[in-house]
Amino acid sequence: MKPFVFLLVPFLCGAAVPNEIAPVIDMARNAPGEFAADALIRIASTDRLEKPVRVQLLEEAFQRAAEAQQPFKRKAAILKVGGSAAFLQHVYQQNLDGLSLRLRAVDAMLPLDRAKARTLFLQIAPLELPKVTCDDYLVYDVGLFYDVLARVAQQSFTGKDATESKPIQLLEQFTRAIQSSAQVEPVARMISTSGVENNDFETLLTALAAGMSRIYGDDRSFTAWLNPIGQEIVGLSEQARKRNISELPLIEGYRRFLVNNLSGQRCADDDLVESTQSYTLNSSSHADTLGSAAADYFNQKFAKPPIQPLREEEVTPAKIEGAASGLRSCQDAECKQLAVEYRGLIFDTSGTPLTAAQKESTEWRNRLQQFLNSIANWKDGSSDNDAGQFRDKCALFSSLLGVIPPGADRERVLLSWFNYLQGNRVEQTDRVGWFLPVNTLIGRVALDPLGLGKLTDALRKTSDPVIALYVELERIAPRTPDQILPLM
């Protein structure tokens, strides 16, 4: 990695890099991998840089992405319980995992150098997603991979390559290679929106059917993606009929996919997975959620000769056991006591919500300060629980911001939260998790720089190099509100 950076420096020094951007590039290079890659991609987005510089920065970002702590993007399969799942859902929406960063670099490269974008994309290792056990509530989300694959196929081939079916060969190669339920929906969506000719469409359907029929043994991913997969299969079958293409291979592959997974080992908490509920047709028992509802859906949509309906024995689980752990947050005594103090800031003793006027009283402000002192005095526990305690504290700060009127009190809470984040040891062990609240605080200032004066000053004076980098990024490559608000 280092030799690549050193070779790049003379090139950039000889190019027209504005004085205000050059130091930020240096800051980015000195940051941990995911932050370096993200920052370089953002810097390369500015049209104040010459095209060769932007290309070089994106190549460097692609390489630095390999240093990211998280290899893949994930999402929470179970959100009903609350707690850590919702926090981690937002963590991964930052797209700071290694795969997403590489894909973002490729996507940004496409309008600059199509051939180089394809070369970079083909350097990404074939997706081999580990199977998710019932103990875990996070599943893989690789939709961006297939979105970028579609754009590479559509945009990067020219001349003879474009007319010799090479784009279709690329799509078919990756379609046939799927091996996880997490890949089925984005691949089906890619085919549906590809706009290819009928022969090529049929080729891709056949490849998808073959890939689906081999997938089994990961009930958590299967259940989480079951509903969107079904919707995409319906859409593809409708397209096939309109194109006068046989839908039978697709439906047969989908049927085998369902049987392989519905009749295997299922997780005992599948009824908590959001995807399942859209399949419940006429009943809501646990057994229906585990299989018969999905079978009813298939039988209503697809079962007609020669496609056989799914039978009860084909969708009866071989075993039902295992449930997600770690869903519940704020379980230790100190956190529960802080939750009681928090409740006292929003309700009176009878349980009636406090009015805005009551929150302006000296008594309420004293209680607010006491609450902030209690959070500050809640000492970090063992290193094994760093991430969990960090999430609990951030959840308390975030909840508090939701009930405090704009003004000095809200600014005080934001400043306390910022002070907690600076130098926190979670920054080393869970960089992307630590960065989510940092990211949102920087975003808040970007949206309201004048209304958050103290926090703005604190950000500018920070001694944390990652925070300093992103403060500068917001200045030279600002985000739009629609990029900031989903993280809050």
C-alpha positions, 0 to 999 in steps of 0.5 A, a space after each residue: 500500500 505505501 509504495 502506491 501512495 508514494 508513487 502517487 504523491 509526485 503526480 498530484 504535486 505536479 497537478 493543479 490541486 487547489 491549496 485548500 484541498 491538498 492538505 485534506 488529501 494528506 489528512 485522508 491518507 493518514 486516516 484508517 482504511 475505511 476513512 481514508 477510502 471514504 474521504 478520497 472518494 468524496 474529494 474526488 467528487 469535486 469538479 475543482 480537481 483535474 480529471 487525472 487527479 480524480 482518477 488517481 484518488 479513486 484508484 487509491 481509495 479502491 486500494 485503501 478499502 481493503 483495510 476496512 474493519 468490516 468486509 461487507 455491509 449488513 442489515 438487521 433482520 430483526 428490528 421489532 425488539 429495538 436495542 442494538 439492531 436499530 443502531 447497527 442498521 444505521 452504522 452499515 448505512 454509512 457504506 464504510 465496509 470494504 466491499 461498499 467502498 470499493 464499489 463506490 470507487 468503481 461507480 465514481 470512476 465510471 464517468 471518468 474512465 470506463 475501462 479502468 472502472 471495469 478493471 477495478 470491478 473485476 479485481 473485487 474477489 468473488 462474493 463468498 458470504 459466510 452463512 449466518 447462524 440463528 444466533 445472529 440478527 444481522 444478515 448481509 446486504 450486497 445490493 450495491 454490488 449488483 447495482 454497480 455490476 449492472 452499470 459496469 456492464 451497460 457503460 464500460 463496454 464499447 465497440 466490438 466488445 459491446 457487440 460480442 455479448 461481453 456485457 451479457 457474459 459478465 452478468 451471466 457469470 455473476 448471476 450463476 455464481 450466487 450462493 446466498 439468499 442475500 444475493 437472489 433479490 438484487 440479482 433478480 432486480 438487476 435482470 429485471 431492469 437490465 433492458 436486454 434483448 429476449 435471448 439474453 433475458 432468457 439466458 440470465 433467467 436460466 442462470 438465476 434459476 440454477 443459482 437459486 436451486 443450489 442455495 440452502 442452509 442459512 435460514 436467517 438470510 433466507 427468512 430475512 430476504 424471502 419477501 423481496 425475493 418473492 416480489 422480484 420473482 413475480 416481476 421477472 415471471 411477468 416480464 418473461 410472459 410479456 416477452 413470450 419467454 418460458 417462465 418455467 425454468 425460473 419458477 422451477 428454480 424458485 420452487 427448489 429454493 423454497 423447498 430446500 430452505 423451508 424444509 431445513 433447519 429453521 430459527 425459532 424466532 423467525 416470526 420476529 423477522 420483518 420479511 415474514 409478515 408480508 407473506 402471512 395471508 389468512 393466519 398468524 400462527 407461529 407454524 404459518 410464519 415458519 413455512 405454510 404462509 410462504 407456501 400459500 403465496 407460492 401456490 397462489 402465484 405460481 402453482 399451475 401445470 406443470 408446476 406442482 404446488 408446494 406440499 406440507 411435507 415439503 415445507 415442514 422444517 426438519 428442526 426448529 431451534 436457535 434464536 438471536 442473542 444480544 438484541 436487548 440493550 441497556 441491561 446492566 444496573 447503571 444503564 437502567 438507573 440512567 433510563 429512570 433518570 431519563 424518564 424523569 426528564 420527559 414525564 412528571 410523577 403521574 406519567 404526563 409528558 412535561 410541557 415546553 414551559 416546564 422544560 425551561 424551569 431551573 429545576 428541570 435544567 438542574 435535572 438535565 445537568 445531573 443526567 449528563 453528569 451521570 452519563 459521564 460518571 458511568 465508567 466504561 466496563 470491560 473491553 469485551 463490552 465496549 461496543 454494547 456500552 457505547 451503543 447504550 450511551 449513544 442511545 441515551 444521548 440521541 433520545 435526549 436530543 429528541 425531547 429537548 427544545 432547540 437552544 442552549 440546552 440542546 447544544 449542551 447535550 450535543 457538546 457532552 456527547 461530542 466530548 464522550 466521543 473524542 478519544 473513546 477507545 471504541 474508535 479503535 475496536 469498532 471504527 464504523 460503529 464509533 463513527 456513526 454518532 460522529 458523522 451525525 454530529 458533523 451533519 447536524 452542524 452542517 445543516 445548522 452551523 449558526 445555531 450550533 455555535 459551541 459544537 461548531 467551535 468544538 469540532 474545529 478545535 478537535 484533536 481527533 484526526 478522524 474528526 478533523 478530517 471530516 470537518 474539513 471534508 464537509 467544507 470542501 466536499 459538502 454533503 446534501 441534506 438527503 445524505 445526512 438525514 437518514 443517518 440521524 
